[in-house]
Amino acid sequence: MGIGSAALLVSAGVASGLAGSIAGLASLFSYPALLAVGLPPVAANVTNTVALFSNTVGTAAGSRTELRGQRDRLLRLAAIAALGGAVGAALLLGTPSSAFEAVV
């Protein structure tokens, strides 16, 4: 990886962190940057998801006060999110990458 690609990814990482913490739009910067440095769309999607998971954990940890008393709602939403993630993963793995590229 060249210095230009590394600089692009660092800049996109900073922009993603800011956008993610402000408005939940981190992928708006990070995903296109991963594509720009040459990752195939499926690999960029997986890399982006794994990289931004820590942002999700940090946001939840920072919102502990607001989440008190919401256990039932959190469990229900976590189950729905896990189901949606499983369906999305199955579709991603079960369809050709050209289908994903067309959707993206």
Disulfide bonds with the S-S distance in Angstrom:
none
